[in-house]
């Protein structure tokens, strides 16, 4: 891991220290790393949303679509229960 020094005005430094203390972070570095990870995730999600917005429309989400979705969920739940039962035996 490398080190990066960041200069902050007193108000921002106090805010970071408050967040570290009140939100359970061990250090300011942990807090900043978490902010960076959240920003990476936000950018990834934004990219997915933009890709979805520019893609061709899919089939309509009508009653038949949701009935099929419910059917698949029930089948997967039955399969998972069967696996758990066989693991317990």
GIGIPE-V406604 format. One record per run of one state. SS is the DSSP state (h for helix, s for strand, l for the rest). FROM is the first residue (numbers start at 1). TO is the last residue. If there is no record, write none. Layout:
BEGIN
ss: (SS;SS)
from: (FROM;FROM)
to: (TO;TO)
END
This chain:
BEGIN
ss: (l;h;l;h;l;h;l)
from: (1;10;23;28;55;63;89)
to: (9;22;27;54;62;88;89)
END
